[in-house]
Amino acid sequence: MNRFVSAGLAAVIALGLGAGAWAQEITIKFSHVVAPDTPKGKGAEKFKELAEKYTEGKVKVEVYPNSQLYKDKEELEALQLGAVQMLAPSLAKFGPLGVPDFEAFDLPYIFDGYEQLRKVTDGEVGKAMLAKLEDKGIRGLAYWDNGFKIMSANSPLLTPDDFLGLKMRIQSSKVLEAEMNALGAIPQVMAFSEVYQGLQTGVVDGTENPPSNMYTQKMHEVQKNATLSNHGYLGYAVIVNKDFWDGLPEDVRGQLEKAMAEATVYANGIAQEENEKALQAMKDAGTTEFHEMTDEEKAAWKEVLLPVHEQMASRIGADLIAQIKAATGAE
C-alpha cells in the first residue's frame, strides 16, 4: 500500500504545481492484464502511437501488459491513487468498486451479437454508465470490445447438466457467480494471470473467455473441450485517473481524446477478426475439441441462464436492465 500512497501523493503534488508543470513531458502509464497481441493489447499500443503523434511528443505513453505492474484486484486501487494513469479493466471489475451497473454486461445472453451491443455502448445508456464512475475518482473514456465468450473444460459441455460440480473460474462478479450457480457449477474467482496454472494443476476445471484470451494465454493447451456458446460478452472500459485527466492542459486533453476515439475504432474493429483468427489457430493446434451448438442446445442453455436477469435485477437495477433491452430491441 505504501507504494500506492507515495505515488498518489506524487500525483497530487504534480497536479498542484499548476500549468507551468506541464512544460515537462507528460507520462501516462497504461497498465493492463492481457497479452500485447490481444485486441486490448493492440488497442493500447494504437493509443500510444496516436497520443504521442497528436501531442507532438508532449505526452509519452508507457504500456504495461500481462499484469507487469498490477493484477486484477490491484489495478483499480492503483489508478485511484495515481500510481498509474490509465487502465482498461473488464466491465465486471466495477461491481466490487461499488458501481454494479456495469455487471449488466455480464448477464448471459443479454446481447445477441455486436449490433445490439453497439446500441448500448455507443448510446445514451452507455454514456450514463460511464458517468457513474466520476464519484470514484475515475473518468470513463471509451468502451473496447474483447468479444463473446465460449465455455471450456476438460469434459464436454453440451448441456447445462454437463456443468454439474465443475469448478469454473470467473472474474469477481456477482452476475457471473449467479450464472455458474444456475448451471450447477462451482464458481471460483481467480486472477486472470493465474488461470493457466489453475487449469493446468486442476485447481479449476474450466473457464469462460473469448477465443483471443483463451489462445494468447495458451489455455487451449490445458482444456480438452470448448463450446462455442457466445453466451456472454467480455468488454472493457478505458478509464483514467480523474484528477490527472482534469489537470491536463485543455489542448493536450483534446488531442488525447482524439487519439482515444481513433484507437477505439481500431480496437473494436479488430476484435472480431482477432477472435476468429484465435479460434482457427486453436482448432489447427488440435489440443481442444470445439463444439458448435445446435438451436436446441442453445435453447436449453437460455432456459437455465435467462432467469439470472431477474435474479440480478435488485443488484444491477431493474430499470437499467429494461433500458438495455429497450435499446437493443430485445423483448
Backbone as numpy.savetxt, mean C-alpha at the origin, in Angstrom:
# Nx Ny Nz CAx CAy CAz Cx Cy Cz
13.74 5.02 19.82 12.91 6.22 19.82 13.77 7.47 19.82
15.00 7.42 20.45 15.85 8.60 20.52 16.21 9.11 19.14
16.48 8.19 18.21 16.86 8.64 16.88 15.68 9.35 16.21
14.45 8.89 16.48 13.27 9.54 15.92 13.14 10.95 16.50
13.26 11.07 17.83 13.09 12.35 18.48 14.14 13.34 18.01
15.41 12.89 17.93 16.48 13.76 17.48 16.22 14.26 16.07
15.82 13.34 15.22 15.55 13.73 13.83 14.36 14.69 13.77
13.36 14.42 14.61 12.19 15.28 14.62 12.53 16.69 15.08
13.36 16.80 16.13 13.77 18.10 16.61 14.58 18.85 15.56
15.43 18.11 14.86 16.23 18.72 13.80 15.35 19.29 12.71
14.28 18.54 12.38 13.36 19.01 11.34 12.64 20.26 11.79
12.21 20.29 13.07 11.51 21.46 13.58 12.43 22.68 13.59
13.69 22.48 13.99 14.64 23.59 14.02 14.86 24.13 12.61
15.01 23.19 11.66 15.23 23.61 10.27 14.06 24.42 9.76
12.86 23.99 10.09 11.67 24.70 9.62 11.56 26.08 10.27
12.10 26.22 11.47 12.01 27.49 12.17 13.02 28.51 11.71
13.95 28.12 10.86 14.98 29.05 10.42 14.48 30.05 9.40
13.32 29.76 8.82 12.76 30.70 7.85 13.21 30.43 6.45
12.79 31.30 5.55 13.01 31.08 4.12 14.49 31.02 3.78
15.32 31.74 4.54 16.74 31.75 4.21 17.38 30.39 4.29
16.81 29.51 5.14 17.39 28.18 5.30 17.31 27.38 4.02
16.34 27.69 3.16 16.13 26.90 1.96 17.09 27.26 0.84
18.04 28.18 1.14 19.09 28.44 0.16 19.94 27.19 -0.01
19.97 26.37 1.01 20.69 25.11 0.94 19.84 24.07 0.21
20.51 23.03 -0.26 19.80 21.95 -0.94 18.80 21.29 0.01
17.61 21.02 -0.48 16.56 20.38 0.31 16.61 18.89 0.05
16.68 18.10 1.10 16.74 16.65 0.96 15.42 16.03 1.38
14.88 15.17 0.54 13.69 14.40 0.86 14.08 12.94 0.94
13.96 12.38 2.10 14.17 10.94 2.26 12.84 10.23 2.01
12.82 9.40 0.98 11.62 8.67 0.57 11.86 7.20 0.90
11.22 6.73 1.95 11.43 5.36 2.43 10.25 4.48 2.05
10.52 3.25 1.64 9.43 2.29 1.42 9.93 0.87 1.68
9.00 -0.09 1.69 9.31 -1.43 2.19 9.38 -2.49 1.10
9.19 -2.11 -0.16 9.19 -3.11 -1.23 10.43 -2.95 -2.10
10.57 -3.86 -3.07 11.75 -3.89 -3.92 11.73 -2.74 -4.93
12.91 -2.33 -5.41 12.97 -1.23 -6.39 12.26 -1.54 -7.70
12.14 -2.82 -8.05 11.56 -3.17 -9.34 10.07 -3.47 -9.27
9.40 -3.06 -8.19 7.94 -3.13 -8.09 7.35 -1.83 -8.63
6.03 -1.79 -8.87 5.42 -0.52 -9.30 5.71 0.63 -8.34
5.62 0.39 -7.03 5.92 1.46 -6.07 7.38 1.85 -6.14
8.26 0.87 -6.22 9.69 1.17 -6.30 10.03 1.99 -7.52
9.46 1.65 -8.65 9.71 2.40 -9.89 9.06 3.78 -9.83
7.89 3.87 -9.18 7.26 5.16 -9.02 8.10 6.11 -8.18
8.70 5.58 -7.12 9.56 6.40 -6.26 10.76 6.92 -7.03
11.34 6.08 -7.86 12.49 6.50 -8.66 12.08 7.54 -9.71
10.89 7.38 -10.26 10.39 8.37 -11.23 10.17 9.72 -10.55
9.60 9.69 -9.34 9.43 10.94 -8.61 10.77 11.60 -8.35
11.76 10.83 -7.93 13.11 11.37 -7.70 13.64 12.06 -8.96
13.53 11.36 -10.07 14.01 11.90 -11.34 13.33 13.23 -11.68
12.00 13.26 -11.58 11.24 14.45 -11.96 11.40 15.58 -10.95
11.45 15.25 -9.67 11.59 16.27 -8.64 12.92 17.00 -8.78
13.98 16.25 -9.00 15.30 16.87 -9.14 15.39 17.67 -10.44
14.69 17.20 -11.47 14.68 17.91 -12.75 13.91 19.22 -12.64
12.69 19.17 -12.11 11.85 20.36 -12.09 12.32 21.41 -11.10
13.00 20.99 -10.03 13.51 21.96 -9.07 14.92 22.41 -9.42
15.45 21.90 -10.51 16.78 22.27 -10.99 17.83 22.10 -9.90
17.74 20.97 -9.21 18.74 20.63 -8.22 18.53 21.22 -6.84
17.47 22.02 -6.66 17.20 22.55 -5.32 16.81 21.43 -4.35
16.21 20.38 -4.90 15.75 19.25 -4.09 16.51 17.99 -4.49
16.98 17.28 -3.49 17.58 15.97 -3.70 16.68 14.94 -3.04
16.28 13.92 -3.79 15.43 12.86 -3.26 16.27 11.61 -3.07
16.30 11.11 -1.85 17.00 9.87 -1.53 15.96 8.77 -1.32
15.99 7.74 -2.16 15.01 6.66 -2.07 15.64 5.48 -1.33
14.94 4.98 -0.33 15.41 3.85 0.48 14.39 2.73 0.39
14.59 1.73 -0.50 13.64 0.63 -0.67 13.88 -0.51 0.32
13.03 -1.53 0.24 13.24 -2.80 0.94 13.46 -2.66 2.44
12.75 -1.73 3.07 12.84 -1.54 4.53 14.26 -1.23 4.99
15.05 -0.57 4.15 16.43 -0.25 4.52 16.48 0.65 5.75
15.51 1.55 5.87 15.48 2.45 7.02 14.51 1.99 8.10
13.28 1.66 7.68 12.25 1.33 8.65 11.36 0.22 8.14
10.89 -0.61 9.06 9.90 -1.63 8.73 8.50 -1.02 8.79
7.52 -1.86 8.43 6.14 -1.39 8.34 5.69 -0.62 9.57
5.94 -1.18 10.75 5.39 -0.62 11.97 6.11 0.67 12.40
7.31 0.89 11.88 8.12 2.02 12.32 7.98 3.25 11.43
7.66 3.04 10.15 7.85 4.12 9.19 6.91 5.31 9.40
5.67 5.05 9.80 4.74 6.16 9.99 5.16 7.05 11.16
5.62 6.43 12.23 6.10 7.21 13.36 7.33 8.02 12.95
8.20 7.40 12.16 9.39 8.11 11.69 9.01 9.33 10.84
7.98 9.20 10.02 7.53 10.32 9.20 6.95 11.43 10.07
6.11 11.06 11.03 5.49 12.06 11.88 6.53 12.85 12.68
7.63 12.20 13.03 8.67 12.85 13.82 9.74 13.52 12.95
9.62 13.37 11.62 10.55 14.06 10.73 11.82 13.32 10.42
11.92 12.04 10.83 13.12 11.27 10.51 13.20 10.95 9.02
12.05 10.84 8.37 11.95 10.78 6.91 10.87 11.77 6.50
10.93 12.19 5.24 9.97 13.19 4.79 8.82 12.58 3.98
9.05 11.44 3.32 8.05 10.90 2.40 7.99 9.39 2.51
6.77 8.86 2.44 6.51 7.43 2.45 5.42 7.13 1.42
5.26 5.84 1.14 4.11 5.39 0.35 3.58 4.11 0.98
3.05 4.20 2.21 2.57 3.01 2.91 1.30 2.46 2.28
1.08 1.18 2.46 -0.18 0.61 1.99 -1.32 1.24 2.78
-2.47 1.30 2.16 -3.61 2.01 2.73 -4.06 1.41 4.06
-3.78 0.12 4.26 -4.16 -0.54 5.51 -3.44 0.04 6.72
-2.30 0.71 6.49 -1.49 1.20 7.61 -2.14 2.34 8.38
-3.13 2.99 7.78 -3.71 4.16 8.42 -4.77 3.81 9.46
-5.25 2.57 9.44 -6.20 2.15 10.47 -5.60 2.20 11.85
-4.44 1.53 12.07 -3.80 1.60 13.38 -3.40 3.01 13.79
-3.23 3.90 12.80 -2.88 5.28 13.09 -4.07 6.08 13.62
-5.26 5.51 13.47 -6.46 6.19 13.93 -7.33 6.74 12.83
-7.07 6.31 11.58 -7.90 6.74 10.46 -8.39 5.48 9.74
-9.36 4.78 10.34 -9.80 3.50 9.78 -10.55 3.63 8.46
-10.86 4.85 8.04 -11.54 5.05 6.77 -10.82 4.33 5.63
-9.49 4.35 5.66 -8.71 3.78 4.57 -8.82 2.26 4.50
-9.30 1.65 5.57 -9.48 0.20 5.54 -10.62 -0.21 4.61
-11.38 0.76 4.14 -12.41 0.46 3.15 -11.78 -0.15 1.90
-10.54 0.26 1.59 -9.86 -0.29 0.43 -9.52 -1.77 0.61
-9.50 -2.23 1.86 -9.20 -3.64 2.14 -10.41 -4.55 2.00
-11.59 -3.97 1.93 -12.80 -4.80 1.89 -12.76 -5.73 0.68
-13.02 -7.01 0.90 -12.97 -7.96 -0.22 -14.07 -7.68 -1.24
-13.67 -7.70 -2.49 -14.57 -7.49 -3.64 -15.33 -6.16 -3.57
-14.68 -5.12 -3.02 -15.30 -3.78 -3.02 -15.14 -3.12 -4.38
-14.09 -3.52 -5.13 -13.86 -2.98 -6.47 -13.82 -4.12 -7.48
-14.50 -3.90 -8.57 -14.47 -4.88 -9.66 -13.58 -4.32 -10.77
-12.28 -4.24 -10.48 -11.32 -3.78 -11.46 -10.92 -2.32 -11.30
-9.99 -1.90 -12.16 -9.37 -0.58 -12.04 -10.34 0.56 -12.37
-11.28 0.34 -13.26 -12.20 1.41 -13.63 -13.02 1.87 -12.43
-13.53 0.91 -11.67 -14.27 1.27 -10.46 -13.36 1.92 -9.43
-12.16 1.40 -9.29 -11.20 1.95 -8.32 -10.92 3.42 -8.59
-10.68 3.78 -9.85 -10.34 5.14 -10.21 -11.45 6.14 -9.86
-12.69 5.68 -9.90 -13.80 6.56 -9.58 -13.73 7.01 -8.12
-13.04 6.24 -7.31 -12.86 6.60 -5.90 -11.55 7.37 -5.69
-10.43 6.81 -6.14 -9.13 7.44 -5.88 -8.98 8.78 -6.60
-9.59 8.92 -7.76 -9.50 10.18 -8.51 -10.67 11.12 -8.23
-11.58 10.71 -7.38 -12.78 11.49 -7.14 -12.80 12.15 -5.77
-13.95 12.72 -5.44 -14.11 13.47 -4.20 -13.99 12.58 -2.96
-14.43 11.34 -3.07 -14.33 10.44 -1.91 -12.87 10.23 -1.53
-12.03 9.98 -2.52 -10.61 9.76 -2.27 -9.93 10.99 -1.71
-10.27 12.17 -2.22 -9.68 13.42 -1.72 -10.07 13.66 -0.27
-11.31 13.41 0.05 -11.77 13.61 1.42 -11.07 12.68 2.39
-10.78 11.47 1.95 -10.07 10.53 2.81 -8.65 11.00 3.09
-7.95 11.47 2.06 -6.59 11.98 2.26 -6.58 13.17 3.22
-7.59 14.00 3.15 -7.66 15.18 4.01 -7.74 14.80 5.49
-8.24 13.63 5.80 -8.36 13.20 7.19 -7.00 12.90 7.84
-5.93 12.84 7.03 -4.60 12.59 7.58 -3.97 13.86 8.15
-4.54 15.02 7.83 -3.95 16.29 8.24 -3.78 16.38 9.76
-4.78 15.89 10.49 -4.72 15.96 11.95 -3.61 15.10 12.53
-3.06 14.20 11.75 -1.98 13.33 12.20 -0.62 13.87 11.80
-0.58 15.10 11.28 0.68 15.68 10.85 1.15 15.17 9.51
0.20 14.71 8.69 0.53 14.08 7.42 -0.25 14.75 6.30
0.43 15.01 5.20 -0.24 15.51 3.99 -0.28 14.38 2.96
-1.47 14.04 2.51 -1.62 13.02 1.48 -1.49 13.63 0.10
-0.62 13.06 -0.73 -0.33 13.64 -2.04 -0.97 12.88 -3.19
-1.04 11.56 -3.09 -1.51 10.78 -4.25 -1.81 9.35 -3.83
-2.58 8.67 -4.66 -2.80 7.23 -4.53 -2.00 6.52 -5.62
-1.25 5.51 -5.22 -0.51 4.68 -6.18 -1.02 3.25 -6.10
-1.17 2.64 -7.25 -1.61 1.24 -7.32 -0.44 0.29 -7.05
-0.77 -0.84 -6.46 0.05 -2.03 -6.64 -0.73 -2.97 -7.53
-1.91 -3.34 -7.05 -2.73 -4.19 -7.90 -3.73 -4.99 -7.09
-4.36 -5.93 -7.75 -5.34 -6.79 -7.10 -4.66 -8.07 -6.64
-5.08 -8.52 -5.45 -4.35 -9.58 -4.76 -4.80 -10.99 -5.17
-3.85 -11.90 -5.04 -4.13 -13.32 -5.21 -3.79 -14.02 -3.90
-4.41 -15.16 -3.67 -4.15 -15.95 -2.47 -3.13 -17.04 -2.77
-2.23 -17.30 -1.84 -1.26 -18.37 -2.04 -1.08 -19.19 -0.77
-0.72 -20.45 -0.96 -0.43 -21.37 0.15 0.26 -22.59 -0.45
0.66 -23.50 0.37 1.25 -24.74 -0.16 0.19 -25.73 -0.58
-1.02 -25.57 -0.05 -2.13 -26.42 -0.46 -3.05 -25.63 -1.38
-3.80 -26.29 -2.26 -4.71 -25.58 -3.18 -5.77 -24.80 -2.42
-6.13 -23.64 -2.94 -7.15 -22.78 -2.34 -8.25 -22.56 -3.38
-9.11 -23.55 -3.50 -10.16 -23.49 -4.52 -11.50 -23.05 -3.95
-11.79 -23.46 -2.75 -13.05 -23.11 -2.10 -12.76 -22.49 -0.73
-13.72 -21.79 -0.15 -13.49 -21.24 1.19 -13.10 -22.31 2.21
-13.61 -23.51 2.07 -13.26 -24.57 3.02 -11.78 -24.91 3.00
-11.09 -24.60 1.91 -9.66 -24.91 1.81 -8.81 -24.04 2.72
-9.41 -22.97 3.26 -8.66 -22.08 4.15 -8.72 -22.51 5.62
-9.59 -23.46 5.92 -9.82 -23.81 7.31 -8.53 -24.17 8.03
-8.23 -23.42 9.09 -7.07 -23.71 9.92 -5.74 -23.23 9.40
-5.69 -22.67 8.19 -4.42 -22.18 7.66 -4.01 -20.88 8.35
-2.72 -20.76 8.64 -2.19 -19.52 9.20 -1.83 -18.61 8.02
-2.61 -17.55 7.84 -2.44 -16.67 6.69 -1.89 -15.31 7.12
-0.77 -14.93 6.53 -0.16 -13.65 6.85 -1.01 -12.50 6.30
-1.20 -11.48 7.14 -1.89 -10.28 6.71 -1.12 -9.05 7.19
-1.43 -7.90 6.59 -1.02 -6.64 7.18 -1.87 -6.38 8.42
-1.44 -5.41 9.21 -2.22 -5.04 10.38 -3.46 -4.29 9.91
-4.57 -4.98 9.85 -5.83 -4.41 9.40 -6.97 -5.23 9.96
-7.89 -4.57 10.63 -9.04 -5.27 11.18 -9.90 -5.88 10.07
-9.93 -5.22 8.92 -10.71 -5.73 7.79 -10.09 -7.02 7.27
-8.77 -7.03 7.10 -8.11 -8.24 6.60 -8.20 -9.37 7.63
-8.20 -9.00 8.89 -8.39 -10.00 9.95 -9.78 -10.62 9.82
-10.78 -9.77 9.60 -12.15 -10.27 9.43 -12.28 -11.10 8.16
-11.58 -10.69 7.11 -11.59 -11.45 5.85 -11.10 -12.88 6.07
-9.96 -13.01 6.73 -9.41 -14.35 6.95 -10.26 -15.16 7.92
-10.82 -14.49 8.93 -11.71 -15.20 9.85 -12.94 -15.72 9.12
-13.45 -14.93 8.17 -14.62 -15.35 7.40 -14.33 -16.61 6.59
-13.08 -16.74 6.16 -12.68 -17.92 5.39 -12.31 -19.11 6.28
-12.28 -18.88 7.58 -11.91 -19.95 8.50 -10.42 -20.09 8.70
-9.65 -19.11 8.20 -8.20 -19.12 8.37 -7.83 -18.42 9.68
-6.57 -18.53 10.05 -6.04 -17.89 11.25 -5.16 -16.73 10.80
-5.62 -15.48 10.95 -4.82 -14.34 10.48 -3.59 -14.13 11.34
-2.47 -13.87 10.69 -1.21 -13.64 11.37 -0.60 -12.33 10.85
-0.54 -11.31 11.70 0.08 -10.04 11.29 1.60 -10.22 11.29
2.23 -9.81 10.18 3.66 -9.98 10.03 4.20 -8.87 9.13
5.37 -8.33 9.47 5.99 -7.30 8.64 6.29 -7.87 7.26
6.13 -7.03 6.25 6.31 -7.48 4.87 7.71 -8.06 4.64
8.71 -7.44 5.25 10.08 -7.88 5.05 10.35 -9.26 5.64
9.44 -9.76 6.49 9.64 -11.05 7.15 8.81 -12.17 6.54
8.03 -11.85 5.49 7.07 -12.83 4.98 7.76 -14.02 4.32
8.79 -13.78 3.51 9.45 -14.90 2.82 9.95 -15.92 3.85
10.64 -15.44 4.86 11.16 -16.36 5.87 10.03 -17.05 6.62
8.95 -16.31 6.89 7.81 -16.90 7.57 7.19 -18.03 6.77
7.09 -17.85 5.46 6.56 -18.90 4.58 7.54 -20.06 4.48
8.80 -19.74 4.38 9.83 -20.77 4.22 9.91 -21.69 5.44
9.76 -21.10 6.62 9.91 -21.87 7.86 8.60 -22.44 8.37
7.48 -22.07 7.73 6.20 -22.58 8.17 5.57 -21.83 9.31
6.12 -20.67 9.66 5.49 -19.84 10.69 4.10 -19.42 10.21
3.99 -19.17 8.90 2.69 -18.96 8.27 2.57 -19.90 7.08
1.33 -20.26 6.75 1.09 -21.21 5.65 0.91 -20.53 4.31
0.41 -19.30 4.33 0.11 -18.63 3.08 -0.07 -17.15 3.29
-0.43 -16.46 2.20 -0.57 -15.01 2.28 -1.38 -14.51 1.08
-1.58 -13.21 1.02 -2.24 -12.57 -0.12 -1.37 -11.42 -0.59
-1.20 -11.32 -1.90 -0.37 -10.27 -2.46 -0.69 -10.08 -3.92
-0.47 -8.90 -4.47 -0.45 -8.78 -5.93 0.74 -9.57 -6.47
0.67 -10.04 -7.70 1.77 -10.84 -8.26 3.13 -10.16 -8.19
3.19 -8.84 -8.39 4.50 -8.17 -8.38 5.19 -8.28 -7.03
4.43 -8.17 -5.93 5.03 -8.35 -4.61 5.45 -9.79 -4.39
4.60 -10.71 -4.81 4.90 -12.12 -4.63 6.18 -12.50 -5.37
6.32 -11.99 -6.58 7.48 -12.35 -7.42 8.77 -11.68 -6.93
8.71 -10.37 -6.68 9.94 -9.67 -6.32 10.47 -10.08 -4.94
9.59 -10.58 -4.09 10.03 -11.08 -2.79 10.28 -12.59 -2.80
10.19 -13.18 -4.00 10.48 -14.61 -4.22 9.58 -15.54 -3.42
8.36 -15.08 -3.11 7.44 -15.92 -2.36 7.01 -17.15 -3.16
7.06 -17.05 -4.49 6.68 -18.20 -5.32 7.63 -19.38 -5.13
8.80 -19.12 -4.58 9.75 -20.20 -4.32 9.33 -21.05 -3.12
8.46 -20.49 -2.27 8.05 -21.19 -1.05 6.54 -21.31 -0.93
5.83 -21.20 -2.07 4.38 -21.37 -2.13 4.06 -22.25 -3.34
3.47 -23.41 -3.08 3.23 -24.37 -4.16 1.96 -24.07 -4.95
1.03 -23.31 -4.35 -0.25 -23.06 -5.00 -0.66 -21.60 -4.84
-1.38 -21.11 -5.84 -1.95 -19.77 -5.76 -3.23 -19.73 -6.58
-4.18 -18.94 -6.11 -5.46 -18.77 -6.81 -5.60 -17.32 -7.25
-5.90 -17.14 -8.53 -6.02 -15.79 -9.10 -7.39 -15.22 -8.75
-7.54 -14.92 -7.47 -8.84 -14.51 -6.93 -9.16 -13.04 -7.18
-8.12 -12.20 -7.26 -8.35 -10.75 -7.42 -9.41 -10.24 -6.45
-9.37 -10.77 -5.25 -10.43 -10.52 -4.27 -10.29 -9.18 -3.56
-9.10 -8.62 -3.57 -8.88 -7.39 -2.83 -7.84 -6.52 -3.50
-7.87 -5.27 -3.18 -6.96 -4.29 -3.79 -5.85 -3.94 -2.81
-4.64 -3.80 -3.33 -3.54 -3.29 -2.53 -3.03 -2.02 -3.19
-3.15 -0.93 -2.48 -2.67 0.34 -3.00 -1.96 1.11 -1.91
-1.42 2.25 -2.30 -0.62 3.06 -1.39 -1.10 4.51 -1.43
-0.85 5.21 -0.36 -0.99 6.66 -0.36 0.40 7.25 -0.23
0.79 8.08 -1.18 2.06 8.78 -1.05 1.83 9.95 -0.10
2.60 9.98 0.97 2.38 10.96 2.03 3.69 11.66 2.37
3.54 12.83 2.98 4.71 13.62 3.35 4.46 14.23 4.72
5.53 14.49 5.44 5.43 15.19 6.72 4.83 16.57 6.47
3.71 16.86 7.13 2.96 18.08 6.83 3.76 19.34 7.14
4.45 19.40 8.27 5.23 20.59 8.61 6.34 20.83 7.59
6.99 19.76 7.19 8.05 19.88 6.18 7.47 20.43 4.87
6.36 19.84 4.43 5.75 20.22 3.16 5.26 21.67 3.19
4.57 22.04 4.27 4.04 23.39 4.38 5.16 24.43 4.50
6.31 24.01 4.99 7.42 24.93 5.17 8.27 25.15 3.93
8.00 24.41 2.87 8.76 24.58 1.63 8.39 25.89 0.94
9.34 26.49 0.22 8.98 27.65 -0.60 7.88 27.27 -1.58
6.98 28.22 -1.84 5.81 27.92 -2.65 6.19 27.41 -4.04
7.23 28.00 -4.64 7.60 27.58 -5.99 8.14 26.16 -6.00
8.92 25.81 -4.97 9.46 24.45 -4.88 8.33 23.45 -4.66
7.41 23.80 -3.78 6.28 22.90 -3.53 5.47 22.68 -4.81
5.27 23.72 -5.59 4.57 23.57 -6.86 5.30 22.66 -7.83
6.61 22.78 -7.87 7.40 21.92 -8.75 7.32 20.45 -8.30
7.32 20.25 -7.00 7.22 18.89 -6.46 5.83 18.31 -6.71
4.81 19.14 -6.62 3.45 18.67 -6.91 3.33 18.24 -8.37
3.97 18.98 -9.26 3.99 18.60 -10.67 4.70 17.27 -10.86
5.84 17.12 -10.19 6.59 15.87 -10.27 5.77 14.70 -9.74
5.05 14.93 -8.63 4.25 13.86 -8.05 3.10 13.48 -8.97
2.46 14.47 -9.59 1.35 14.18 -10.49 1.81 13.31 -11.67
2.95 13.63 -12.22 3.46 12.86 -13.36 3.95 11.48 -12.92
4.58 11.42 -11.75 5.04 10.12 -11.23 3.86 9.21 -10.93
2.74 9.81 -10.51 1.53 9.02 -10.22 0.97 8.41 -11.49
0.89 9.21 -12.55 0.42 8.69 -13.84 1.32 7.54 -14.29
2.62 7.72 -14.12 3.58 6.69 -14.51 3.41 5.42 -13.67
3.39 5.59 -12.35 3.32 4.44 -11.44 2.04 3.63 -11.66
0.92 4.33 -11.78 -0.34 3.63 -11.97 -0.45 3.03 -13.37
0.24 3.65 -14.32 0.22 3.12 -15.68 0.95 1.81 -15.82
2.01 1.64 -15.02 2.81 0.41 -15.14 2.36 -0.70 -14.20
1.50 -0.38 -13.23 1.17 -1.36 -12.19 0.57 -2.63 -12.78
-0.44 -2.49 -13.63 -1.08 -3.66 -14.20 -0.10 -4.45 -15.07
0.70 -3.74 -15.86 1.68 -4.39 -16.72 2.71 -5.16 -15.90
3.18 -4.54 -14.81 4.18 -5.20 -13.96 3.61 -6.46 -13.32
2.35 -6.40 -12.92 1.74 -7.59 -12.32 1.57 -8.71 -13.34
1.22 -8.35 -14.55 1.09 -9.36 -15.60 2.44 -10.01 -15.90
3.49 -9.20 -15.95 4.84 -9.73 -16.18 5.28 -10.64 -15.04
5.00 -10.20 -13.82 5.40 -10.99 -12.66 4.67 -12.33 -12.63
3.38 -12.30 -12.94 2.61 -13.54 -12.96 3.17 -14.51 -14.00
3.48 -14.00 -15.17 4.03 -14.87 -16.21 5.39 -15.41 -15.81
6.21 -14.59 -15.18 7.53 -15.04 -14.74 7.41 -16.16 -13.71
6.44 -16.05 -12.81 6.24 -17.10 -11.81 5.71 -18.38 -12.46
4.82 -18.22 -13.44 4.35 -19.41 -14.16 5.50 -20.10 -14.87
6.37 -19.30 -15.48 7.52 -19.86 -16.18 8.48 -20.56 -15.22
8.58 -20.06 -13.99 9.48 -20.67 -13.01 9.02 -22.07 -12.63
7.71 -22.30 -12.68 7.18 -23.64 -12.44 7.15 -24.11 -11.02
7.42 -23.23 -10.07 7.43 -23.64 -8.66 6.06 -23.53 -8.01
5.17 -22.78 -8.64 3.83 -22.56 -8.10 2.79 -22.89 -9.16
1.74 -23.60 -8.75 0.64 -23.87 -9.67 -0.44 -22.80 -9.47
-0.79 -22.11 -10.54 -1.76 -21.02 -10.47 -3.12 -21.49 -10.97
-4.13 -21.18 -10.17 -5.48 -21.64 -10.48 -6.35 -20.47 -10.93
-6.95 -20.57 -12.10 -7.93 -19.59 -12.59 -9.30 -19.97 -12.03
-9.97 -19.01 -11.40 -11.24 -19.29 -10.77 -12.37 -19.43 -11.80
-13.27 -20.35 -11.54 -14.49 -20.42 -12.34 -15.50 -19.43 -11.77
-16.55 -19.14 -12.53 -17.59 -18.25 -12.03 -18.23 -18.80 -10.77
-18.40 -20.12 -10.74 -19.03 -20.75 -9.57 -18.13 -20.61 -8.33
-16.83 -20.78 -8.52 -15.91 -20.64 -7.39 -15.89 -19.22 -6.87
-15.86 -18.24 -7.78 -15.86 -16.85 -7.34 -17.15 -16.52 -6.60
-18.27 -17.03 -7.05 -19.54 -16.80 -6.38 -19.51 -17.36 -4.96
-18.88 -18.52 -4.79 -18.78 -19.12 -3.46 -17.90 -18.28 -2.54
-16.81 -17.74 -3.08 -15.94 -16.87 -2.28 -16.70 -15.61 -1.89
-17.43 -15.01 -2.84 -18.16 -13.78 -2.54 -19.23 -14.00 -1.49
-19.87 -15.15 -1.53 -20.92 -15.44 -0.55 -20.35 -15.40 0.86
-19.13 -15.86 1.01 -18.48 -15.89 2.33 -17.89 -14.53 2.70
-17.36 -13.80 1.72 -16.58 -12.60 2.00 -17.37 -11.29 2.00
-18.43 -11.19 1.21 -19.16 -9.94 1.15 -19.79 -9.51 2.49
-20.20 -10.45 3.35 -20.71 -10.03 4.66 -19.70 -9.25 5.50
-18.41 -9.32 5.15 -17.39 -8.54 5.86 -17.66 -7.04 5.74
-18.28 -6.62 4.62 -18.60 -5.20 4.43 -19.49 -4.70 5.57
-20.56 -5.43 5.82 -21.49 -5.03 6.87 -20.85 -5.17 8.25
-20.05 -6.22 8.40 -19.39 -6.47 9.68 -18.46 -5.31 10.06
-17.80 -4.72 9.07 -16.83 -3.66 9.32 -17.43 -2.26 9.23
-18.72 -2.17 8.96 -19.35 -0.86 8.77 -19.23 0.03 10.00
-19.32 -0.55 11.18 -19.24 0.26 12.40 -17.83 0.82 12.60
-16.83 0.14 12.05 -15.44 0.60 12.19 -15.09 1.62 11.11
-15.38 1.29 9.87 -15.01 2.13 8.74 -15.98 3.28 8.55
-17.25 2.98 8.79 -18.31 3.97 8.56 -19.24 3.49 7.48
-20.48 3.24 7.85 -21.46 2.77 6.86 -21.66 3.80 5.76
-21.61 5.09 6.12 -21.78 6.14 5.12 -20.66 6.12 4.09
-19.43 5.92 4.55 -18.29 5.89 3.63 -18.39 4.70 2.68
-18.74 3.53 3.21 -18.89 2.36 2.35 -19.98 2.61 1.31
-21.06 3.26 1.73 -22.14 3.58 0.79 -21.67 4.58 -0.26
-20.85 5.55 0.15 -20.32 6.54 -0.81 -19.42 5.86 -1.84
-18.61 4.92 -1.40 -17.72 4.20 -2.32 -18.55 3.40 -3.32
-19.56 2.71 -2.81 -20.38 1.89 -3.70 -21.18 2.76 -4.66
-21.59 3.92 -4.21 -22.29 4.84 -5.10 -21.36 5.37 -6.19
-20.11 5.66 -5.79 -19.14 6.18 -6.76 -18.78 5.13 -7.82
-18.69 3.88 -7.40 -18.31 2.82 -8.34 -19.48 2.30 -9.15
-20.70 2.63 -8.69 -21.88 2.10 -9.37 -22.28 0.74 -8.90
-21.66 0.27 -7.80 -22.02 -1.05 -7.26 -23.33 -0.95 -6.53
-23.98 -2.09 -6.39 -25.27 -2.12 -5.69 -25.06 -1.93 -4.20
